């Protein structure tokens, strides 16, 4: 899931220590959360991005302006199902929310 672009403040944040919280409200009414931190992504999400850029370069490829790169997840993935609603809170970087349709 993609949200809006992160605000410029991300450059001043220690992403390896940046906390993230995920929450699921299930169709049955159960609710649970998981916490994570940027260090779960190869120690720092920028390390994952650097690895990707270097690997592509070794293959004669480059990252291009406008491409969307995801570096991985900073928490154990949340189990979700039809009818569930999911929220991810990245603090000063923003929040994203989505709901899954029920099966018909």
N, C-alpha and C positions, 0 to 999 in steps of 0.2 A: 504494500500500500504506500502510495506517495502522497505527501501533503505539500503545502506551500514551501517555497525556498526558505531555508534557515536564515534568521536575521544575521547581520554582519557581526554581532557580538560573539559568534561561534569562534572567531579567530583568536579571541582573548581568553577563551575557556580552556582549562586542562581537560581535554576530552577523555583522557584515560580515567579521570576521576568523576566525570559527569554522570549523575544518577538518572535513571529512567525507571518509570513505573508503568506496568501494563495491567489492565483490569478487564475481566470478562464478566458480563452479566448474561447468564445463560437463559435460554428460552424457558427453562424450568424454574427460574427465579434465583438460582444459586449465584453467588458472586465470589470471585477470588482475584487476588492480585499477585503479581510477581515483580520483584525489584531487580534491577541490573545496573551495570556500570560499564562505561566505555572500554575499560581494560579487558573485558571479555572478548573483544574483537582484536585478536592477536596482540594484546597489550595496549593498543591504542588504534582507533579507527583509521588514523592517518598512516599507520604502518601497513594496514591492509591496502589502502589506496596506493601507497608507494610501491608495494609489491606488485600490484596489478599494472601500474604504469611501467615498471621495469620489465615485467614479464612480456607485456605487449611489445615494448621496444625491442626486446631480444628476438621477437618474431617479425620485426619490421613493421609493426602496427603502432598506431598512436591513438590516444584519447582525443576526441574532437569536441570543440565547443558545442554546448547544448546537449551532449550525451548525459544520460542519467546513470550514475554509478552508485550502487549500494555496497557497503563494506561488510555487512553481516549484522548479526543480532547481538545485542548486549545483555540479553536475558534468555533464560530457557524458554523456548517457544511455548506459547499458550495453546491449549487444546480448545478448539472452537467447533461449533456445529451449526446446523440450520437454526435460524431464529435468534442466535446469539448477537450481542452487541459488544464491541471491543473498543477500548480506549488505550492510547499510549501517551504518557505525559513526559515530555522532554524538558520540563522546567522552562527556563528562559528561552529555550529554542522552539517551544511551541507544543501543541497537542494535535493528535489526530484521532478521529473516531469513525467507526464504520459499523454497519449492521448487516447481518447475513439473512437473506430471505429463507423462509421455511420451505421445505420440499412440498410439492403439491402432487 
